[in-house]
Amino acid sequence: MDPAVLAWALAQPAGSRAATLAAAYTGGTTRVTFDGRTVEYRSLDELGRALAALHGAENSAARRPSVTLASFARGGGA
């Protein structure tokens, strides 16, 4: 597990998916319940990969540039 990913997950708000996965990982358990669903990971390594994928998805969404559209109109001259 990348320590930066784990640190990011532990810094997320309590009850978030990332914080829940991080708590399970640091607690050494592979069973995670979130939003009424329970997932049993095969290993801590698999749980760590899921956490890394979540981290990648969250950070790629944050890095997407915003798009600004401009509209130009010709002046109505006589």
C-alpha angles and dihedrals in degrees: 000000000000107000090218091057092048092048090050092050094048089052092056120102116281111266095027118128092249093050091047092051091046092051090051092047095049090044091053096239126129098199115091129180118197130159091358093305125110121208123189111205117206093230144352087258091059091047089050091052090051089051091049090050090051090049091050093049093048093048096045089053090051092050097052109116117240117241123227119194121204126200122207125193128190114243114253102242127177 
